[in-house]
Amino acid sequence: MKVAITGATGFVGRHVMTRVVAEGYDPVPIVRSPAGLANEIVVGDLGSSRIAPEALRNAQCLIHLAARTHVMDEADPSADAYHRANVLGTRAVLDAAIEAGVRRIVFMSSIKAIGDDTRPGEQLSAESTPRPTDAYGRSKLEAENELRQRCSAAGIEWVIIRPPLVYGAGAKGNFERLIALIARHIPLPLASVRNRRSMIYVANLASATVRACDAPGAANRVLVIADTTLSMPDLLRIVGTALERPARLFPFPPALLRIAGRLSGKSAIVERLTNSLEVNSEDSFHALDWRPPITPGKALRETVASYREDGL
């Protein structure tokens, strides 16, 4: 099976490429600029370009990963940039895929298309009512809706994947910063946090994504995929154990942390550390007839080991 992959050089895309090859499929990387990959097709900026249908000719499945990802910025001034990359870019991919006769499109969305947090005892799933709270989440939801409508009209199967936090070697943002703080023995005021955060290891996400290319039960489904759910203190303790540098956590009222976040302009970061975002993936696992191949313990150890090798 020939599988076309947009965003093939990105954080998730590199792992998807590896998994496609491991499954014995024929990858066709669709890239913004030359990357030296075998059989790559350079298309420029998807938000302002047209993809020639020939680029996708004979591809049975298209995995659309290219996107402008979420930026931790409370003001969120990039609504136009998110729309251009995530909505117009998806539209350009759909134009080419429909004309080329692609059989199935797997679209990497985000849990933020549904929302940012959950209440105690609540879990987000594929059936949850979408309530995105920022421009990134709204752009992903709009792209999802366009994908469903146009694929259904054209008779193309679609699969939408909404992962929560994705971690692994090369992940940037809060996860990388937390590992660095623990590695440097920096005390963190998070011992009193009682939240639940779902996440997924990037290699497990890549495995699920490639499985979605041909899993019969995944056709025309929204999938919410996570492989573990932990409190923030438990996550940091596991990271500390892997680093052989125990996490130095001390108690501090979460309510005061949130006030400090607002006063310092860091509310989004504090909320990520203290709020819950829990998902239920069982229906999605069943639809894929799949289970995460790498256990959370091994995944976290491998992630921390990669940062140590990089000298973090």
Secondary structure as UniProt FT lines:
FT   STRAND          2..6
FT   TURN            7..9
FT   HELIX           11..22
FT   TURN            23..24
FT   STRAND          26..31
FT   TURN            38..39
FT   STRAND          41..42
FT   HELIX           46..48
FT   HELIX           53..56
FT   TURN            57..58
FT   STRAND          61..64
FT   TURN            74..75
FT   HELIX           79..82
FT   HELIX           83..88
FT   HELIX           89..100
FT   STRAND          104..108
FT   HELIX           111..113
FT   TURN            120..121
FT   TURN            126..127
FT   HELIX           135..154
FT   STRAND          157..162
FT   STRAND          165..167
FT   TURN            169..170
FT   HELIX           174..183
FT   TURN            184..185
FT   TURN            191..192
FT   STRAND          197..201
FT   HELIX           202..211
FT   TURN            212..214
FT   HELIX           216..218
FT   TURN            219..220
FT   STRAND          221..224
FT   STRAND          228..230
FT   HELIX           232..243
FT   HELIX           254..264
FT   HELIX           267..274
FT   STRAND          276..277
FT   HELIX           282..288
FT   HELIX           296..309
FT   TURN            310..311
//
